[in-house]
Structure formats: structure tokens, C-alpha cells
Amino acid sequence: MIVALILAAATTQAIAPASPVTPIPRLAAPGPAEPPHDWSTLGVLTLPPAGPDMVRFVRDEVAAGRCTRARQDDAQMVLVVPLAIRISADGNADSVVPLAIGCPTVEQFSAGAAQRMVRHLAHRTMIPGDRWYRTVITYTWPGTGPG
């Protein structure tokens, strides 16, 4: 009799339908890890001018002969370092890639300086993130070129 009850209960027991599986929405893919080869397609990000300590470092690199890319313009020396900066969704500079100009110490110095500059931009959280931007840091100081 017990067996008959168990068998009857098993055959009449309703099987609850399985809950439908809800697919997890895909998050937007972050921008590429490397900037494109053609930087002209990137948006422009304006950074503050190079401060006196930054200019002093670059001027000393040029004076020591480790960077020969500085050019004379009127009565001053000018060195421009182009950079690509990847801004994250939260407004931080995730990656900074300097354009190779033949001055490795100045390139790397400028990349670090650009990262600090972005960190201190008052409007950085309003910059659309997860994308690359282009910018330049221009160093100028009084004087003439060597020789």
C-alpha cells in the first residue's frame, strides 16, 4: 500500500518548469589597448603648459646632448612631444604613448608628466572615456641652439 501511494504521488507530481536563463548583457568592449597608427583620427585633449621644472629637465637633456630635436624659434628653443593618451571610463589616463622623436628620456618624462596632468584636470571625469586622445607637450625656453 505504501508503495502504491509513493508511485501515485510520483506520477502525479508536477514538475516545476525550469526558470528561463537570462543572458548576461555584454558590457561595451573597452577601446583598443594600443593607439591607432594614424593619430590624426583621435580626439584632441588639451593639457596645461609645461611648468618650469619640466622645462628645466628638458633643457638640461638638450644641453647634455641626449636630445637633439629641439629647434630654435625666434629667440627661444622649442621641443614638442606628441602623445597618445587612453582615458578610462573613470577619467584616468590608463596609457600614455609618446611618439618616438629620438629623445627617449624626454619621451618617457613627458608620458609621466601627461599622466599626472590628466589626474589633475578639473574636468577629467567629463571627458568621454574608454578611448584614445592625442595631445602635445611643448617645452620652450630662452636661448639659442648649440653651435
N, C-alpha and C positions, 0 to 999 in steps of 0.2 A: 504494500500500500504506500509506503513512503517512497518507494522507487517510482510509483505511478505519479505521485504528487510532484516529485522533482522533475520527472520527464514532462509532465504537463506544464509546469512553470517554465521550463527551458524552452519549450516550443512556443509558448505564448508571450514570452518576454520580448518586449520591443527593444530593438537595437537603436540606440540614440545615434542620429546622424552625426558624422564627424564634422567638426566645425571647419568651415572653409579656411584654407590657408591664405592669409593676406600677404601678398608680396611686399617686401620691404622696398619702399621707394628708393631709387638710386639718387645719391647726392650728386650734385653737379660736379663733374670732374674738375680738379684743380687745373690751373694753367700749366703749360709745359715747364719742365724743370730747367730748361735752357732757353735763353732768348733766341728769337729767330735770327737768321743770318743778316737779314735786311732790317736794320734798326729804324729805318725811316717809317715803317708801318706802326711803330709803337707810339703810344700817347706820350706827351711831354710832361715831365714832373720838374717843377722849378724848386731849386734848393737855395738856401741863403748863401750869400757870398762867403768866400773863404776868409777865415779870420786871420789875424796877424801871426799866430803861432803856426797855423797851417802854411801860410805863405813863407814863413821863415824856414820851415823844414824843406819845402820845395826849392827855395832859393839856394839853400845850402847843398842840396843834391846836385843842382845845376852847377854851382861854383866848384864842387868837388869833381866834376866831370862825369858823374854817374848818370846824367840825363842831358842829352844834347838837343832835345826837341824844343826848348824854349826859343822863342823868336822875339826880336826887337820890334816894337811898335811905338813910333814916336820916341819919347824919352823913357820908355819903360819896357820891361821884359814881360812876356806873356806866355803862359803854358796852359793849354786847355786839355782836360782829361775827360773824354766821353765815357759814360757809364750806362749800363742797363740795370734797372732795379726791379726786382719782383716784389710787389706789395701783396701781403697776405690779406685774408678776409678781415682780420682784426687791425689792419693798418700798419703792421710792422714790415720792415724790409727783410724779407726771407733770404734773398740772394742779391748780391751786387756783383756784377761782372764788368770789370774795366776793359775798355778797348785797348789792345796792345799798341802802345805808342813808342816802345823801345826804352821805357824808363820803369823797370819792374818795381823798384821801391816806391816811386811816386804813384804808380798804378794801384798797388796794394794799400798804400797810405790813403789814397783817395777813396777806395772802396770802403775802408773802415770809417772814414770821415762821413761818407754819404750815409752809411747805416746809422751813425749817431745823429746826423742831421734829420733824417726821416723820423727817428724816435722822438725828436723834439719839435716836430712840426705841429702847430696848434690844430690844424685841420686834418691831420693824418687819418683819423677814423672816418672822414667823409670822402676819402679817396677810394674809388671803386677798387676792390681787392681781387686777389687771385689772378693777377695779370702783370705783364711786364711794362715798364715805362723806360723812356730814355731821358737822360739829363747830362749836364756837363758841370764840372767844377773848373772855374777859371782862376788861375793864380796870376796875379800881376804884382810887380814890384819895380821901384825906380831903378834905373841903371841902363847899362848897355851890355851887349853880348861880349863874350870872350874874344880877345884878339882884335 
